[in-house]
Amino acid sequence: MTEKLLNHRAEGSASAPPLLLGPSLGTSYALWDKVAPELSITHRVVRWDLPGHGGSAADLIGPGATVGDLAALVLELADSLGIERFAYAGVSLGGAVGLHLAVHHPERIASLAVICSSAHFNGAKPWQERAERVRREGLEWLLESADARWFAGDFTDPVLVRDHAGADPQAYAACCDALAAFDLSDRLDGISAPTLLIAGREDPATPPPHLREIADAVRGATLVELPGASHLAPAQCPEAVLTALRAHLDGGARRGMEVRREVLGDTHVDRAQSRQTPFTARFQDFISRYAWGEIWTDPTLSRRERSMITLTALVAHGHYDELAMHVRAARRNGLTPDEIGAVLLQTAVYCGVPAANSAFATAQRVLAEEESGEG
């Protein structure tokens, strides 16, 4: 393992679901400037620089580098941050890194978004020739065509163009070597992570058919084509990219909300949602994603068993308002009044008679309301 790590920027709560963002060749993590801050509202976003780009050391890779080498550096970065499993989104070469991770390290990838990228980059020869010329002449000859290769129309991004000019030629050439050797077209059907493909309709480097090839091979994949977008879609069309990524990444929250409604009922959840404010939005997302989307969906315990455990925990801590809500939930999960009473009687032994006394009063009120049709 190398002692050096890829330069990176982390945003969002450390307790939020992790999301790693990969850049395109010639750019830095500034490629995500218009997207990452919004994604960090609900995710722990970590965006990284390629070797010799932005703030990453050039000697992290050398001649003959592969996409697998870059993927290994990304895993080292994730390990250093204590991130085991993560969502991943990448552009062009960064997208190729994501494909490699999804094929070779599926246990690390919770979901995958491949943006303006490909399973193969038009053969090895063009990239070999570019690498040779960059090693001889540097990058200046590429700068004149950067806008045409990256953007549609008259759009430009001075920060990304500056980062292109500042990239280390040797590391850039090594990245070209990686693109030259990359071809996962015969491994795509092995990708199991939920996958989103985003194509720019004006992209000359990786046009929509490249993304369509991946979408057709990966079971359940979604393909989104962005009109007016070229190769660096997150810079030119950030709102469209953000919308697609949010819909893709919110799968856990959606499932959590479904389970939350099944257990607690629509009335309670609608009331909680109506009270949501920008201040509480992240907490509500946390509840839906983790409590309901991960814990309550874990098949190890049945919902009946989870209800019994939850009732006991709420009595132990004296959370009687929450207890009332979960008595109703326990009934939805199949517990009879007698079984709820037995659980509360158990709490008298281990949580104390006063706690159980209050719990019985709360449960009796809820069960009476339910019997009368008021609950």
Rosetta blueprint (number, residue, H / E / L):
1 M L
2 T L
3 E L
4 K L
5 L L
6 L L
7 N L
8 H E
9 R E
10 A E
11 E E
12 G L
13 S L
14 A L
15 S L
16 A L
17 P L
18 P E
19 L E
20 L E
21 L E
22 G E
23 P L
24 S L
25 L L
26 G L
27 T L
28 S L
29 Y H
30 A H
31 L H
32 W H
33 D L
34 K L
35 V L
36 A H
37 P H
38 E H
39 L H
40 S L
41 I L
42 T L
43 H L
44 R E
45 V E
46 V E
47 R E
48 W E
49 D L
50 L L
51 P L
52 G L
53 H L
54 G L
55 G L
56 S L
57 A L
58 A H
59 D H
60 L H
61 I L
62 G L
63 P L
64 G L
65 A L
66 T L
67 V H
68 G H
69 D H
70 L H
71 A H
72 A H
73 L H
74 V H
75 L H
76 E H
77 L H
78 A H
79 D H
80 S H
81 L L
82 G L
83 I L
84 E L
85 R L
86 F E
87 A E
88 Y E
89 A E
90 G E
91 V E
92 S L
93 L H
94 G H
95 G H
96 A H
97 V H
98 G H
99 L H
100 H H
101 L H
102 A H
103 V H
104 H H
105 H L
106 P H
107 E H
108 R H
109 I E
110 A E
111 S E
112 L E
113 A E
114 V E
115 I E
116 C L
117 S L
118 S L
119 A L
120 H E
121 F L
122 N L
123 G L
124 A L
125 K H
126 P H
127 W H
128 Q H
129 E H
130 R H
131 A H
132 E H
133 R H
134 V H
135 R H
136 R H
137 E H
138 G L
139 L L
140 E H
141 W H
142 L H
143 L H
144 E L
145 S L
146 A H
147 D H
148 A H
149 R H
150 W H
151 F L
152 A L
153 G L
154 D L
155 F L
156 T L
157 D L
158 P H
159 V H
160 L H
161 V H
162 R H
163 D H
164 H H
165 A H
166 G H
167 A L
168 D L
169 P H
170 Q H
171 A H
172 Y H
173 A H
174 A H
175 C H
176 C H
177 D H
178 A H
179 L H
180 A H
181 A H
182 F L
183 D E
184 L L
185 S L
186 D L
187 R L
188 L H
189 D H
190 G H
191 I L
192 S L
193 A L
194 P L
195 T E
196 L E
197 L E
198 I E
199 A E
200 G E
201 R L
202 E L
203 D L
204 P L
205 A L
206 T L
207 P L
208 P H
209 P H
210 H H
211 L H
212 R H
213 E H
214 I H
215 A H
216 D H
217 A H
218 V L
219 R L
220 G L
221 A L
222 T E
223 L E
224 V E
225 E E
226 L E
227 P L
228 G L
229 A L
230 S L
231 H L
232 L L
233 A H
234 P H
235 A H
236 Q H
237 C L
238 P H
239 E H
240 A H
241 V H
242 L H
243 T H
244 A H
245 L H
246 R H
247 A H
248 H H
249 L H
250 D L
251 G H
252 G H
253 A H
254 R H
255 R H
256 G H
257 M H
258 E H
259 V H
260 R H
261 R H
262 E H
263 V H
264 L H
265 G L
266 D H
267 T H
268 H H
269 V H
270 D H
271 R H
272 A H
273 Q H
274 S H
275 R L
276 Q L
277 T L
278 P L
279 F L
280 T L
281 A H
282 R H
283 F H
284 Q H
285 D H
286 F H
287 I H
288 S H
289 R H
290 Y H
291 A H
292 W H
293 G H
294 E H
295 I H
296 W L
297 T L
298 D L
299 P L
300 T L
301 L L
302 S L
303 R H
304 R H
305 E H
306 R H
307 S H
308 M H
309 I H
310 T H
311 L H
312 T H
313 A H
314 L H
315 V H
316 A H
317 H L
318 G L
319 H L
320 Y H
321 D H
322 E H
323 L H
324 A H
325 M H
326 H H
327 V H
328 R H
329 A H
330 A H
331 R H
332 R H
333 N L
334 G L
335 L L
336 T L
337 P H
338 D H
339 E H
340 I H
341 G H
342 A H
343 V H
344 L H
345 L H
346 Q H
347 T H
348 A H
349 V H
350 Y H
351 C L
352 G L
353 V H
354 P H
355 A H
356 A H
357 N H
358 S H
359 A H
360 F H
361 A H
362 T H
363 A H
364 Q H
365 R H
366 V H
367 L H
368 A H
369 E H
370 E H
371 E H
372 S H
373 G L
374 E L
375 G L
